[in-house]
Amino acid sequence: MGREDGIMLDVQQSTAEKTPSMDHSSSQKAGTAQDKQDMWRAGRDQELNRNFRFLSVLGFTAVLMCTWEAVLFGSSYGLTNGGKGGMIYTYLGGLAGFSFVILSMAEMASMAPLSGGQYHWVSEFAPASSQALLSYITGWICVLGWHTGIAGCCYTVANMMVGVIAINYPDTYNYEPWHVTLLVIAVALVALMFNTFLAQKLPLIEGIILIVHCFGFFGILIPLWVLSPKIPASEVFGSIEDRGGWGNNGLSYPILAVTNDISGKGPDSAVHMAEEIRDASRVLPMGMVWTLILNGSTGFVMIVTFAFCVGDIDKVLQSETGFPFIQVFLNATGSVSATTGMTVVIMIMQFCAAISNVATTSRQIYSFARDKGLPFSNFLAKINPTFTVPLNALCVSLVIVSLLSLINIGSSVAFNAIMSLGTAALLSSYIISITCVRIRRWRNQPLPPARWSMGKFTPVCDTISIMVLLVIWIFSFFPLTKEVDPTTMNWSAAIFGGVVVISLGYYVIYARRVYKGPVTRVKMIQQ
């Protein structure tokens, strides 16, 4: 089937078919007239309920990215590569760079607000000769990235639980790896139940979670400000240390920037919920931009506060709790009960992030399967009529995460290597999709209209986004420290390459005959 300029199939329609039917008394499922037009242009029927609004979208993305929480439970990386001051400066650098990425993706989301997200955009915007293959690879790495995201969220919650138990029962509790594995499976199961039995209440839940996200921020911040010992600002902003053994800040800083950008990763989360957002082409990009503002500012305040309160870095890094921030809470409050309460707040927020992760992943699988990009596509693309969710995709995600968690029993190193794949995989999908759009603009080829746009600054923003992403992507495969052995090596490059090879093998053997990409369905809207 022909693809003019490699973007959209110019379907010859009758006059009556040039625009979709607009029923102003549209149901909850249909959404607005613009939503109907977007689905018509994509050649897809509306199967999911459009019950997300701006605040629920903001809650969904803000909590999934959980920036101020992430700078705390990811602080061991910052303290190792950069120290107090270096941790702050690289956060600012990473935030500035990733802001361009989020803005670029917000505009693409406004052009094509479909659950497929990146693989759909690549299918529409890539050069004609590589549309199907690039789109297919992008879909696979997104599925990989989001599944490791679920496992990572559940693993963090499980480890926080273990840390809380360790400080409350230091003399009687003996840690075993299977404890974490069971907790990971339990957290993932509860998150799936939220996304099934409470699926139609998820927008309300996300709005409530957004409130907890904001109040929890002050619930952590104020005790640290009031109770922690005061130190001179020069000890924070002038303290730049390299505990990773690189001997070169030029290497230490980019590696730290990668860990900081983990808290900025996932701006495409709400994109995969696009077919459940009312007036998606406007609300979705606005939610992404306001998430950047909200999470970026609270993350900065929290990382500065933490730097002032951390105290002796070596001692907190050696904490038996497994998380430096739990030890900092304990040092500041001097109370196990207060520390437990503060940690539980962050644990709850990370569990809520797991709920959003499960929702995003299931929609990604559902969308990719209906385009025949995955094995057993007909099974995975089914919408359960009772819950109006892709229940089969949800259950498959639970099985995959449970199997991944079993790896932790044999080797926590192998499990952490797989978890680190989430960053590289999603960054790869951002690079491919933004590059495809940038090439189209460079060639002056047409793009769909965007209701949210940066106008003449878009090409500059896209170019900066690609450069920032390439740097972060390269360093995402580096180990945390210079001196490596099998227990400290970052094995994500090998695993990432293996997944790509497997997906290409499946493509050559079977998928190339059935996967043509969403572009074959897209219609040209007659202006």
N, C-alpha and C positions, 0 to 999 in steps of 0.2 A: 504494500500500500504506500503510495507516494507521500513524502513529507516535505512540503515547500519550506525552503530555508531552514529545514531541520527543526521547526518549532511546532506548528499546528496544522492539523489536517483541515484543509479548506473544503468543508463539506458543502455541496450544492444543496441549498435548502429552498423550499418554496417560501413565498412571502410570509405565509403564516408561521413558518418555522424559524424565521430570522432571529426572533427573540423568544425566550421562554414565556409560557403563560404566567401572568402575574395575578395572583388571587390575594387581595388585600386582607381577606379574612383567613389568612394562612394559619395552619395548625401549629402547635408547639414543635412538631417534627419538622415542618417545612421551613420555618424561619422567615426571614424578611424576603422581599422581592429580589434584593441583591443576592441573598443566599441562594435563591432558586436559580438566578442567572448564573452564578458561579458553578453550581452543580450541573446545570445544563451545558455550560461551556466545557466542563470536564467530562461530559458524557456519562455521568453517574446518577443513580437514583438516591434519594435521601432515605437512609435506613435507620439512622440514629436520631435521638431527640435533641433538638437544639435548646438546651436549658441552661447553658453557661452565659453569664453576662460579664460586664467589665470587672466587677469586684471579685467574682469567683475565678475569672481568668488570672487576675493579678495574684490572688491567693494561691492558685495552682502553681504558677511559675515561680513566685517568690519563695514559697515553701520548698519546692523541689530543688531550686538552686541553693537555698538555705545558706546564704553567704556568711552572715555573721556567726552562725553556728559552725560553718565549715572552717572558718579561720581559727576556731578554737580546737576542734578535734583534728585538724590538720596541722596544728602548730608545731608538732615535732619536726616536720620537714623544714619549716621556716627557721626554727631555732638552730637546726643543724647546719643549714646553708644560708647564713646571713646574720644570725643573731637577732637582737631586738631591733636595731635600726634597719638592718638589711631587710628584715621581714616587712617592715612598714613601706620602705621605698619600692620594693619589688611588687608589693600589693598595688600601690598607686600606678606603677608602670603597667602591670598586668590589667588593671581596671581600665586604664586609658586605652590600651590596645584592644581589649575585648569589647569595648564600647562600640568601636567601628564594626566589629563582627555582628553584634546584636542589631545595630541599625541596618546593616546590609540585609540580614535575614528578615527583619521586620518588613522591609519593602518587598522582598520576595513573597512573604506570607500574605501581603496585601494583594499581590498580583494573582496568586493561585492558592487560596486558603483551603487546601485539601489535606486529609489525614496522612497521605503519603509523605508530605514534607519534602525532604531533600531529594529522594529518588524520583519523585514526580517532577520537581523543578529541573533536575538534570535531564529527564526524558523530554521535557518541553524545550529546554534552552540549549542543550549541547549541540555541537555540529552534527549534521545528519548522519555522517559516516560512523559515529561512535555513540549515538543516542542509546540504543538498546543495551550495549555492553556496559557503558558507564553507569547508566541508571540501575542496571541489575547489580553491579558491584556496590553501588552506593546503598541500595536497599539492604543488602546482606550485612554491610558493616554497621548500618544503623541498628539492625536487629541484634547484632553482636554487642554494640555499644550499650544499648538500653537493657539487655539482659544482665550484663555485668554491672550496670547501674543499680538494678534491683538487688543483686547479690551484695554489692558494696554497701548500699544503704542498710540492708538487713544485718550485714556483718558488723557495721559500726554500732548499730543498736545493740546487738548481742554482746559486743565487747564492752560497751558502756555498762550493760547489766552486770557483766562479770566484774568490772571495775568497782561498781557500787557494792557488790557483794563482798569484794576483797577488803574494802575499807570498813565495812560493818562487821565482818566476821574474819578478822585477820589471823586468828589462831586456829580456826576450825575449817576454813574453806581451802580446799586443794584444787587448783585449776587442772582441768583435763581438756584437750582439744575438742572432744566430742560434745562438751557442754555448749561451746559456741555453735557447733554444727546444728544441734537440736534447736537452739534458740533462733538461728537463722531461718530454719524451716518453719518454726512457729510464727515468727514475725511475718514471713512471706505469706503464710496461710491466712493470717488475720487480715493482712493487706488485701488479699484476694477476696475475702469475705466482704470487706468494705466496698470493693469494686463490683460486687455481685448483688448482694442483698440490699445495699444502700446506694446502688449506682445512680438512681434517679434523684437521690438526695445529695449526691456528691458536690454539686455547685454550692449548696447551703453549707455543707461540711467544710469546703474550701474557704468560704467566706469567714466561718468561725475560726478556722485554723489561721487565717491571715491576722485576725485580732490577737490570737495567742502568740503568733510570731512577733507582733509588735510589742505587746505587753511583756512577753518573755524576755525580749531584748533589754528592757529596763529592769526586769527582775534579776538579771545577771549583772548588768552594768552598775547599778547603784550599790549593791554590797561590795563589789570590787573597788569602787571609788572610795567608799566610806571606810572600809576595814583594812585594805592593803596598806603596807608601809609606804610612806612617801619617799620618792627618790628624785634627784635632780633630772631635769629634762636632758641634760648633756649625756647622762648615762644611757639614755634610751636612743635619742636621735644620733648620738655620736658613737654608738656601739655597733660595729660591723664586724662580725666574726665568721670564720670559715671552719666549721667543725667537720665538714665533709672531706677534708683532706685534699681538696683540689689545688690549693696553693695559688689560686688565680680567681679573683672575683669575677672575671669575664666569663668563667664557666659556672661558678657557684651561683651567680645571680640569675642566669637564664633557667637553671634547673629549679631554683626556688620560684621563679616566675611561673613555671609549669605547675607546681603544686598550688600556688595561689590561684591560678586560673581554673583549677578544679572547682573552686567556689563560684566561678563565672560560667562554668560549663553547663549546658542543658538549656540554652535559650530556645531551642526548637521543641521543648517539651509540650507547650501549649499548641504548637503547630499541628501535632498529631491528634489533637482534640478539636481541630478546626471544624469538623462536620457536626460538632455538638455545641458550637458557639453561635449565638444569635448575632447577625450582622458581622460575620467573622472578618470580612475584608477590612473593616475599620477597627473593631474591638480587639482583634488579635494583635495587630502591630502596636496599638496603644498599650495593651497589657504588657508586651515585651519591653517597650521603652520605659514604662513606669516601674517595671521590675528592676531594670538597670538603675534607675534613680534611687529607688527605695533600698535595694540590697547593696548597691555600691556605697551609699552613704553610711548605712548602719554597719556594714562590714569594716569600713575605714575606722569608725569610732571604736568598734570592738577591738580591732587589732592594735590600735594605739593604747587603749586601756589595758589590754592583756600585756603588752610590752612593758608598761609601767609597773605591772603587778607580778611579773613572772619571778623576780628574785634571782636566785642562783640557778642558772640554766642547766648546769650539769646535774644538779640534784633532781630537778623536775623531769629531766629526760630519763633518769634512772628510776622513776616512780614505779612501784609495783602495781599501780592501778592500770598501767598500760596507756594512759593519756596524761600528758603534762598538764592539761587544763584542770583535771580533777585534783591533782596535787596542788595547783595554784589556788583553787577554791578552798582546799583544806588548810593551806598555809594562811590564807587571808581571813577565813572565818574562825579557824581553830575549833570547828565543830563538825563532827561527822554527820550529824543530822542536817545541818545547813548545807553542807557539801552534797549530801545525797539529794536534797530538794532541788538545788541548783542544777545538778547533773540530770535529774529526772526531767527537768524542763527541756534541756537540749535533747535528751533521749526521745521525748515525745515529739519534738519537732522533726527529728530524723526519721521517726516512724511515719509521721505524716508525709515526709518526702518519699518514703517507700510506697505509700498509697498512691501518690501522684506518679511515681515511677512505674508502678504496675499498670495504671491506666494508660500511660503513654505507650508503654511497650506493647500492650495488647492491641491498641489501635494501629501501631506501626505494623505489627504482624498481620492484622486483619486487612489493612490496605494493600500491603505487598502481596498477600495471598490472593486477593481478588484480581490482581493483575498477573497471577500465575508465576510469581517469582520464587515461591517456596515449595518444597515437597508437601504433598497432601493439601494443596491449596484450597480445594473445595471444602474440606473439613475445617480448615483454619479461618475461612472467610465467612462462615455462617454467623448470623446474628441470632441470639437466643430470643424467641418471641416473648418469653415471660419477663426477663430482666432488661431486654433491649440493649444488650451488650454482646461483644464477641466472646462468649463464654468459653468456647473451645480454645481460642487463643490465650485466654486468661489461664486456663488449666495447664496448657502446654508450657506457659511461662513458669508456673509454679513447679512443674516437673523439672524443667531445665535448671532453675535456681537451686532446687533441692539436690540435684545431682552435682552441681558445682560445689555446694557446701560440703559434700562428702570428701572432697579433695583436701579440705582443711584438716581432716583427721590424720591423713597420711603425711601431708606436708603443708604447713602454713605458707612456706615460701612459694610453692607452686600456686596455691590459692591466691595469694597477693599478686603474683605475676598476672594471673587471669583478670583480677580486679583492675589492674592498671591499664588493661586493654580498653576500658571504657573511654578514657580520655583520648587515646590515639584514634580509636574508631570514629567517635563523633567528630573529632577535629578533621579527620579525613573527609567525612561527608560534607562538612562546612566548606573545606577547601575546594572540593570538586564542584559543588553547586554554585558558589560565588564566582569561581573562575569561569564557569559556563556563561553566567549572566554578563560578566565583564567582557568576554570575547564577543558576545552578541552586540554589546554597546560599542565596542571598538570597531566592529564591522558595520555599524549602523543598521542592524537588522531589527525587525519589529519585536516588541515585547508587549505583553498584556498591560492594560492600564492599571495603575495602582492608586487606590484611594488614599493611601498614606505613602508619601514619597519625600525624599530629600532634595528633589529637583536637580539643579545643576551640580550639586555637590555629590551626587550619587556615584559617578565614576571614580572620584577621588577616594570616597569612603570604601568602595569595593576594592580598589587597588591596595589601600593601607590594610584592609582586612586580610587580604590574601598574604601579604608580606608578614603580618603579625602571626597568622595561623601557621605559616610554614616554619617560622622560628620555633614556636611552641611545639609543633608536631615533631620536629627533629629532636628536641630535647626531652620529649615525653618518653623516648626510648632509652635515655641515659639512666644509669644507676644513681642511687641517692648519694653514694660516697665513691671516692676515687679508688680506694682499695676494695676490690670485689672478690668474692668467692661464690660457690654455688648457692649459698644462703642469702647473699646480698645482691646478686646479679639481677638486673631487670630483664626478665625473659619475655617481655611483652612483644618485642620485635619478632621473635621466632613464632610465637603463637599467632600474632596478627598475620604474618605471612602465611602460616598454615591455613588459617580460615579463608584467606583470599584464594589460595590454591584450591582448596576444597570447593569453594563456590564456583570458581572457574571450571573445575572438573565437572560439576553438576550442570553448568551452563553448556559445556561442549557436548556432554552425553545426552542431555534431555532438554534443559530449559530454553535453549536457543530456538527450539521448534515451537514453543508455546508462549514465551515471554517476548512481547513486542514493545512493551512500555505504555504508559498512560497516554503518550502523545498520539497514538493511533485512534483514540477516542475523542480527543480535544477538537472542539469546533471553533471556527473563527466567528467572533461576534461581529455582525454587520453594523458599522457605526453610522 
